Amino acid sequence: MVDDESTVLVVDDDEDVTDLYATRLEDSYNVRRAYEGHAALEKLDDVVGVVLLDRRMPGLSGDEVLEQIRNRDLHSHVVMVTAVKPNFDIIDMGFDDYLVKPVSKDDLYTTVEGMLTHVEYDAQMQEYFSLVSKKAVLEAEKDEEVLSENDQYRELTARVETLRETVDDARSSLRNHDDFVGAFQDLS
């Protein structure tokens, strides 16, 4: 078991999915489980480093839970883990990464580990990683013509390019730390 900064909250209305993800992670992290949105908000505090959040849930949806997490000004990273195929509405959402179900054990673990590695980055770095993730998800799901005709996507691309300079400056100063260099290389 690791320290409190490595607490993961798994939220999905399908109890089997919640339990599966929690079981996959609990050897390496402190894991909390919630089977609906209201319970997730009750279990969320400043100790939770990563929230794995389903989008489509009865009652309080994952989108609504995400909004309330951000309104609480907590520093938890939120990964949407959902069967909902991404659309351009994700651009304005405050999540840090987006995984489309089914999600392998390796992808789940790698994503959580990556989110916890990013905890030390400043706000611009976090924004950059979040925007790059959104851009990659849209590029994987939409064809080039649809992307090129969408104003939100063009704005997203422009913001990524603007932040890239900041990231490149930081990358050059972090070259001696393998974890950070690896994270940057993954984005290139």
Stockholm file with secondary structure:
# STOCKHOLM 1.0

chainA/1-188         MVDDESTVLVVDDDEDVTDLYATRLEDSYNVRRAYEGHAALEKLDDVVGVVLLDRRMPGLSGDEVLEQIRNRDLHSHVVMVTAVKPNFDIIDMGFDDYLVKPVSKDDLYTTVEGMLTHVEYDAQMQEYFSLVSKKAVLEAEKDEEVLSENDQYRELTARVETLRETVDDARSSLRNHDDFVGAFQDLS
#=GR chainA/1-188 SS CCCGGGEEEEECSSHHHHHHHHHHHTTTSEEEEESSHHHHHHHCCTTEEEEEECSCCSSSCHHHHHHHHHHTTCCCEEEEEESSCCCGGGGGSCCSEEEESSCCHHHHHHHHHHHHHGGGSCHHHHHHHHHHHHHHHHHHHSCHHHHHTCHHHHHHHHHHHHHHHHHHHHHHHTTTCHHHHHHHHHHC
#=GC SS_cons         CCCGGGEEEEECSSHHHHHHHHHHHTTTSEEEEESSHHHHHHHCCTTEEEEEECSCCSSSCHHHHHHHHHHTTCCCEEEEEESSCCCGGGGGSCCSEEEESSCCHHHHHHHHHHHHHGGGSCHHHHHHHHHHHHHHHHHHHSCHHHHHTCHHHHHHHHHHHHHHHHHHHHHHHTTTCHHHHHHHHHHC
//
